[in-house]
Amino acid sequence: MIISLIIQILPWFYIGSCTSGSDQNMLKKLGVKTIVNVHQHYDPKIDTVEQFHFTLIDGEENDWKTIIHILEIVHEQKKIGNILVHCCAGMSRSPFIAVSYLSEKEGLDVDEALQIVAEKQPYISVHPGLMELLRKNSER
């Protein structure tokens, strides 16, 4: 099931599903200037925002360097405006990026970051392999 919601995690940071990445009126209303797509399909539909695409899978097999690169882009792009990170259903990969950002860039404990995101979006279901990847690399 694809949920067409855009959830605000931080004042400038939103997560959502693939349909949220193409809702031009909502993106404009929210002041989104950057979209980071983290699912397999890339279908740029909006030319008024900067877009980045990374293929993440639901599992531990993702390259941690790619995750760090995504977090760096999010961190840099927030200077120009609000950001939407979306995956397909908005339930695993985009919440994972939000949790990772809170942990890696804001210095929160992984569990605390996960709780914050879950409070904002109670329907998340971050793949255990993604959380294992974050936990393994956040200990470094």
Contacts in CASP RR format, 6 or more apart in sequence:
PFRMAT RR
TARGET T0000
AUTHOR 0000-0000-0000
METHOD contacts of the structure
MODEL  1
MIISLIIQILPWFYIGSCTSGSDQNMLKKLGVKTIVNVHQHYDPKIDTVE
QFHFTLIDGEENDWKTIIHILEIVHEQKKIGNILVHCCAGMSRSPFIAVS
YLSEKEGLDVDEALQIVAEKQPYISVHPGLMELLRKNSER
1 89 0 8 1.000
2 17 0 8 1.000
2 18 0 8 1.000
2 19 0 8 1.000
2 88 0 8 1.000
2 89 0 8 1.000
2 90 0 8 1.000
3 16 0 8 1.000
3 17 0 8 1.000
3 89 0 8 1.000
3 90 0 8 1.000
3 91 0 8 1.000
3 123 0 8 1.000
4 17 0 8 1.000
4 19 0 8 1.000
4 20 0 8 1.000
4 23 0 8 1.000
5 16 0 8 1.000
5 17 0 8 1.000
5 20 0 8 1.000
5 90 0 8 1.000
5 121 0 8 1.000
6 14 0 8 1.000
6 15 0 8 1.000
6 16 0 8 1.000
6 20 0 8 1.000
6 23 0 8 1.000
6 26 0 8 1.000
6 30 0 8 1.000
6 84 0 8 1.000
7 14 0 8 1.000
7 15 0 8 1.000
7 16 0 8 1.000
7 120 0 8 1.000
7 121 0 8 1.000
8 14 0 8 1.000
8 30 0 8 1.000
8 120 0 8 1.000
9 15 0 8 1.000
9 98 0 8 1.000
9 102 0 8 1.000
9 116 0 8 1.000
9 117 0 8 1.000
9 120 0 8 1.000
9 121 0 8 1.000
12 78 0 8 1.000
12 81 0 8 1.000
12 82 0 8 1.000
12 83 0 8 1.000
13 74 0 8 1.000
13 78 0 8 1.000
13 82 0 8 1.000
13 83 0 8 1.000
13 85 0 8 1.000
13 98 0 8 1.000
13 101 0 8 1.000
14 20 0 8 1.000
14 30 0 8 1.000
14 32 0 8 1.000
14 82 0 8 1.000
14 83 0 8 1.000
14 84 0 8 1.000
14 85 0 8 1.000
15 84 0 8 1.000
15 85 0 8 1.000
15 86 0 8 1.000
15 90 0 8 1.000
15 94 0 8 1.000
15 95 0 8 1.000
15 97 0 8 1.000
15 98 0 8 1.000
15 117 0 8 1.000
15 121 0 8 1.000
16 84 0 8 1.000
16 85 0 8 1.000
16 86 0 8 1.000
16 87 0 8 1.000
16 90 0 8 1.000
16 94 0 8 1.000
17 86 0 8 1.000
17 87 0 8 1.000
17 88 0 8 1.000
17 89 0 8 1.000
17 90 0 8 1.000
17 91 0 8 1.000
17 94 0 8 1.000
18 37 0 8 1.000
18 39 0 8 1.000
18 41 0 8 1.000
18 86 0 8 1.000
18 87 0 8 1.000
18 88 0 8 1.000
18 89 0 8 1.000
20 26 0 8 1.000
20 84 0 8 1.000
20 86 0 8 1.000
20 90 0 8 1.000
21 27 0 8 1.000
21 35 0 8 1.000
21 37 0 8 1.000
21 45 0 8 1.000
21 46 0 8 1.000
21 84 0 8 1.000
21 86 0 8 1.000
22 43 0 8 1.000
22 45 0 8 1.000
22 46 0 8 1.000
24 45 0 8 1.000
24 46 0 8 1.000
24 48 0 8 1.000
27 35 0 8 1.000
27 46 0 8 1.000
27 49 0 8 1.000
27 84 0 8 1.000
28 48 0 8 1.000
30 82 0 8 1.000
30 84 0 8 1.000
31 81 0 8 1.000
31 82 0 8 1.000
32 49 0 8 1.000
32 81 0 8 1.000
32 82 0 8 1.000
32 83 0 8 1.000
32 84 0 8 1.000
33 49 0 8 1.000
33 50 0 8 1.000
33 77 0 8 1.000
33 80 0 8 1.000
33 81 0 8 1.000
33 82 0 8 1.000
33 83 0 8 1.000
34 49 0 8 1.000
34 50 0 8 1.000
34 51 0 8 1.000
34 52 0 8 1.000
34 73 0 8 1.000
34 74 0 8 1.000
34 77 0 8 1.000
34 80 0 8 1.000
34 81 0 8 1.000
34 82 0 8 1.000
34 83 0 8 1.000
34 84 0 8 1.000
35 46 0 8 1.000
35 49 0 8 1.000
35 50 0 8 1.000
35 51 0 8 1.000
35 52 0 8 1.000
35 83 0 8 1.000
35 84 0 8 1.000
35 85 0 8 1.000
35 86 0 8 1.000
36 51 0 8 1.000
36 52 0 8 1.000
36 53 0 8 1.000
36 54 0 8 1.000
36 70 0 8 1.000
36 73 0 8 1.000
36 74 0 8 1.000
36 77 0 8 1.000
36 83 0 8 1.000
36 84 0 8 1.000
36 85 0 8 1.000
36 86 0 8 1.000
36 97 0 8 1.000
37 51 0 8 1.000
37 52 0 8 1.000
37 53 0 8 1.000
37 54 0 8 1.000
37 86 0 8 1.000
37 87 0 8 1.000
38 53 0 8 1.000
38 54 0 8 1.000
38 55 0 8 1.000
38 56 0 8 1.000
38 70 0 8 1.000
38 85 0 8 1.000
38 86 0 8 1.000
38 87 0 8 1.000
38 93 0 8 1.000
38 94 0 8 1.000
38 97 0 8 1.000
39 55 0 8 1.000
39 56 0 8 1.000
39 86 0 8 1.000
39 87 0 8 1.000
39 88 0 8 1.000
39 93 0 8 1.000
40 55 0 8 1.000
40 57 0 8 1.000
40 88 0 8 1.000
41 88 0 8 1.000
42 53 0 8 1.000
44 51 0 8 1.000
50 77 0 8 1.000
50 80 0 8 1.000
52 70 0 8 1.000
52 73 0 8 1.000
54 66 0 8 1.000
54 69 0 8 1.000
54 70 0 8 1.000
56 62 0 8 1.000
56 66 0 8 1.000
56 67 0 8 1.000
56 87 0 8 1.000
56 93 0 8 1.000
56 96 0 8 1.000
56 130 0 8 1.000
58 92 0 8 1.000
58 93 0 8 1.000
58 127 0 8 1.000
58 129 0 8 1.000
58 130 0 8 1.000
59 127 0 8 1.000
59 128 0 8 1.000
59 129 0 8 1.000
59 130 0 8 1.000
59 133 0 8 1.000
60 129 0 8 1.000
60 130 0 8 1.000
60 132 0 8 1.000
60 133 0 8 1.000
62 130 0 8 1.000
62 133 0 8 1.000
64 133 0 8 1.000
64 137 0 8 1.000
67 97 0 8 1.000
67 100 0 8 1.000
67 133 0 8 1.000
67 134 0 8 1.000
67 137 0 8 1.000
68 104 0 8 1.000
70 85 0 8 1.000
70 97 0 8 1.000
71 97 0 8 1.000
71 100 0 8 1.000
71 101 0 8 1.000
71 104 0 8 1.000
71 105 0 8 1.000
74 83 0 8 1.000
74 85 0 8 1.000
74 97 0 8 1.000
74 101 0 8 1.000
74 105 0 8 1.000
75 101 0 8 1.000
75 105 0 8 1.000
77 83 0 8 1.000
85 94 0 8 1.000
85 97 0 8 1.000
85 98 0 8 1.000
86 94 0 8 1.000
87 93 0 8 1.000
87 94 0 8 1.000
90 121 0 8 1.000
90 124 0 8 1.000
91 123 0 8 1.000
91 124 0 8 1.000
91 125 0 8 1.000
91 126 0 8 1.000
92 124 0 8 1.000
92 125 0 8 1.000
92 126 0 8 1.000
92 127 0 8 1.000
92 130 0 8 1.000
93 127 0 8 1.000
93 130 0 8 1.000
95 117 0 8 1.000
95 118 0 8 1.000
95 121 0 8 1.000
95 124 0 8 1.000
95 126 0 8 1.000
96 126 0 8 1.000
96 127 0 8 1.000
96 130 0 8 1.000
96 131 0 8 1.000
96 134 0 8 1.000
98 113 0 8 1.000
98 117 0 8 1.000
99 110 0 8 1.000
99 113 0 8 1.000
99 114 0 8 1.000
99 117 0 8 1.000
99 126 0 8 1.000
99 131 0 8 1.000
99 134 0 8 1.000
100 113 0 8 1.000
100 134 0 8 1.000
102 108 0 8 1.000
102 112 0 8 1.000
102 113 0 8 1.000
102 116 0 8 1.000
102 117 0 8 1.000
103 109 0 8 1.000
103 110 0 8 1.000
103 113 0 8 1.000
103 134 0 8 1.000
103 138 0 8 1.000
104 138 0 8 1.000
106 113 0 8 1.000
108 116 0 8 1.000
110 131 0 8 1.000
110 134 0 8 1.000
110 135 0 8 1.000
110 138 0 8 1.000
114 126 0 8 1.000
114 131 0 8 1.000
117 124 0 8 1.000
118 124 0 8 1.000
END
